[in-house]
Amino acid sequence: MAYVIDDTCIACGACVTECPVEAIAEGDPIYTIDAENCIDCGACSTVCPVEAPKPE
């Protein structure tokens, strides 16, 4: 099961550098997670200041 980023995302980019498989990309207006590449590690969620990434 992959993580998804909800609309509370403030597009700070903190999650991008934490993703070990580079599954997170800048979107418009919020970041997005490629479900096919996400390994469900939760690293993005632990660094997000608004807890936007959540398990799908």
NORFEN-V801172 format. One line per field, one symbol per residue. ss: DSSP state (2 for helix, 1 for strand, 0 for the rest). Layout:
ss: ???
//
This chain:
ss: 00111000000002222200000110000001100000000022222000001110
//
